[in-house]
Amino acid sequence: MLSLGFQFAVLLSQTSLIAADEGIITERPSFVDSSQTMGLGQLQIETGVQDEKDHGSVNTWTIPTLLRCGLAEDWEMRFENDVYQRSNAETSHYVDGWSNLVVGVKHHIGGDQDGGVASAWFAEVELPTGDTPFRGRGARPSARWVTEWDLPANYSFAVMPGLKYDSGDNGRFVSGSFGATLSKNFSEATQAFVELASQQIAKSADGGTQVSFDAGIQYRIGKNVQIDSAIFFGLNGRTPDTTATVGVSTRW
């Protein structure tokens, strides 16, 4: 039994070292997520501040944060929310409060290595844990799928469709989402991207469709720390005019 435990500890250590050599890969700051999962036994936190502006006077501040925990070679557990937020989107004055918690899993699916293709699926549920102004109605499950392609000249392309069983003033409804991202690695440490994203695809009665164009940059410090920044521009009247974010991620 002691021998088996020692062998498992050695395997866990080797797996973590191999994953660490690859360098940190994050979900933020783009809308489209990565297909990669955390290494077995690894933890990663991705956080930042986000400022959303709409129609001149509407402003929402959030602290988007994601904790990723490696469960197995291709599986991770995820805990995500906007932590504490301040907004005047629903009232004439600002309200503050804690956000809902999103819990989920992610499974990486290896693709054709010669073609540089990789995929992952996500299953999550948003729980009504936030303060009253931001709580929403009931648990809201969602699922999405991301596929990435490696392209010549250090470019890559990814798409991510999704579905969510949401709730609103008119009760329950199903909404969609979709994003497409083109990225380029300028060096081992620096990557930039442009993206077209529809965070919600729904009927007008259920909040309508939101579409944005965004661009951002990521800079890796060593193997386990990344800083980033991005800006989103709304492309229709139902989407916030601009959303800006800066953040930092670390892995251990």
ZAMARGU-4260 file (C-alpha; in steps of 0.2 Angstrom, whole numbers, plus 5000, padded with zeros to 4 digits):
<rodrens>
0) 5000/5000/5000 | 5014/5012/5004 | 5023/5008/4988 | 5007/5012/4978 | 5005/5028/4987
5) 5023/5033/4983 | 5020/5029/4965 | 5005/5039/4964 | 5013/5054/4972 | 5028/5053/4960
10) 5015/5052/4945 | 5006/5067/4952 | 5022/5077/4953 | 5028/5072/4936 | 5011/5077/4928
15) 5011/5094/4937 | 5029/5097/4931 | 5024/5093/4913 | 5009/5104/4913 | 5019/5118/4921
20) 5032/5117/4907 | 5019/5121/4895 | 5015/5138/4903 | 4999/5146/4909 | 4984/5146/4897
25) 4969/5156/4903 | 4951/5158/4898 | 4951/5177/4900 | 4950/5190/4894 | 4942/5184/4878
30) 4924/5178/4877 | 4929/5162/4869 | 4937/5150/4881 | 4953/5139/4878 | 4951/5120/4875
35) 4965/5116/4887 | 4961/5110/4905 | 4972/5111/4921 | 4985/5098/4925 | 4980/5085/4938
40) 4982/5093/4955 | 4984/5110/4949 | 4975/5126/4954 | 4973/5142/4944 | 4964/5158/4948
45) 4960/5171/4934 | 4953/5188/4940 | 4952/5206/4935 | 4941/5222/4935 | 4929/5226/4922
50) 4920/5242/4918 | 4904/5242/4907 | 4897/5258/4900 | 4880/5260/4890 | 4870/5274/4884
55) 4882/5287/4892 | 4876/5286/4910 | 4874/5267/4913 | 4889/5260/4922 | 4893/5243/4929
60) 4909/5238/4939 | 4912/5219/4942 | 4927/5208/4947 | 4926/5193/4936 | 4935/5179/4944
65) 4937/5160/4939 | 4945/5147/4950 | 4950/5131/4940 | 4955/5115/4948 | 4963/5100/4939
70) 4953/5084/4943 | 4962/5072/4931 | 4972/5073/4915 | 4958/5080/4904 | 4945/5086/4917
75) 4944/5102/4928 | 4931/5109/4941 | 4927/5127/4939 | 4920/5140/4951 | 4916/5157/4943
80) 4907/5174/4948 | 4909/5192/4947 | 4912/5193/4965 | 4906/5211/4971 | 4898/5222/4958
85) 4891/5240/4958 | 4878/5245/4944 | 4865/5258/4940 | 4859/5247/4925 | 4842/5243/4933
90) 4839/5259/4943 | 4842/5278/4943 | 4855/5275/4957 | 4869/5263/4960 | 4866/5247/4969
95) 4880/5236/4976 | 4880/5217/4980 | 4888/5200/4978 | 4886/5190/4962 | 4879/5173/4958
100) 4891/5158/4959 | 4893/5147/4943 | 4899/5129/4946 | 4904/5118/4932 | 4916/5105/4924
105) 4926/5106/4908 | 4933/5091/4898 | 4947/5092/4885 | 4945/5081/4870 | 4961/5079/4860
110) 4960/5081/4842 | 4971/5078/4827 | 4988/5083/4832 | 4995/5085/4814 | 4981/5096/4810
115) 4982/5106/4826 | 4964/5103/4832 | 4958/5102/4850 | 4941/5103/4858 | 4933/5104/4875
120) 4915/5104/4882 | 4908/5113/4897 | 4893/5110/4908 | 4889/5123/4921 | 4875/5129/4932
125) 4873/5147/4938 | 4866/5147/4956 | 4855/5160/4964 | 4868/5164/4978 | 4870/5183/4974
130) 4862/5198/4983 | 4844/5202/4978 | 4848/5215/4964 | 4859/5202/4955 | 4852/5185/4960
135) 4841/5180/4945 | 4828/5167/4946 | 4832/5149/4951 | 4847/5138/4945 | 4851/5141/4926
140) 4861/5127/4918 | 4872/5130/4902 | 4883/5120/4890 | 4895/5125/4877 | 4908/5118/4865
145) 4925/5125/4860 | 4936/5120/4845 | 4953/5127/4841 | 4963/5126/4826 | 4982/5130/4824
150) 4986/5140/4808 | 5002/5145/4799 | 5012/5160/4805 | 5008/5157/4824 | 4990/5161/4821
155) 4975/5151/4829 | 4957/5151/4827 | 4943/5145/4838 | 4924/5145/4839 | 4912/5142/4854
160) 4893/5139/4852 | 4883/5137/4868 | 4865/5135/4875 | 4858/5141/4892 | 4842/5137/4901
165) 4839/5155/4907 | 4825/5164/4916 | 4818/5182/4915 | 4803/5192/4918 | 4793/5181/4906
170) 4799/5165/4915 | 4810/5151/4908 | 4818/5152/4891 | 4832/5144/4881 | 4846/5156/4874
175) 4861/5153/4863 | 4878/5161/4862 | 4892/5160/4849 | 4910/5167/4848 | 4924/5166/4835
180) 4942/5172/4839 | 4957/5174/4829 | 4974/5174/4839 | 4992/5177/4835 | 5007/5173/4846
185) 5020/5187/4844 | 5032/5178/4855 | 5032/5164/4869 | 5026/5178/4881 | 5014/5189/4870
190) 4998/5184/4862 | 4984/5196/4855 | 4967/5192/4848 | 4952/5199/4839 | 4935/5192/4842
195) 4917/5193/4836 | 4905/5187/4850 | 4887/5185/4854 | 4885/5183/4872 | 4866/5180/4871
200) 4855/5175/4856 | 4837/5176/4862 | 4820/5183/4857 | 4816/5201/4860 | 4804/5197/4874
205) 4818/5187/4883 | 4831/5201/4882 | 4836/5200/4863 | 4853/5196/4855 | 4869/5204/4860
210) 4884/5206/4849 | 4901/5213/4851 | 4918/5215/4843 | 4933/5215/4854 | 4952/5214/4855
215) 4964/5211/4868 | 4982/5206/4873 | 4990/5193/4885 | 5007/5194/4892 | 5015/5179/4901
220) 5027/5183/4916 | 5037/5167/4918 | 5027/5151/4916 | 5014/5153/4929 | 5008/5172/4929
225) 4999/5181/4915 | 4993/5199/4914 | 4980/5204/4901 | 4968/5218/4894 | 4954/5219/4882
230) 4940/5230/4876 | 4923/5225/4869 | 4913/5237/4857 | 4894/5234/4857 | 4887/5231/4839
235) 4869/5233/4842 | 4857/5243/4854 | 4855/5228/4866 | 4874/5227/4869 | 4883/5238/4881
240) 4893/5252/4871 | 4910/5247/4878 | 4917/5235/4891 | 4935/5236/4896 | 4944/5224/4907
245) 4962/5222/4915 | 4967/5206/4924 | 4980/5195/4931 | 4980/5176/4932 | 4991/5164/4942
250) 4994/5145/4943 | 5001/5134/4956
</rodrens>
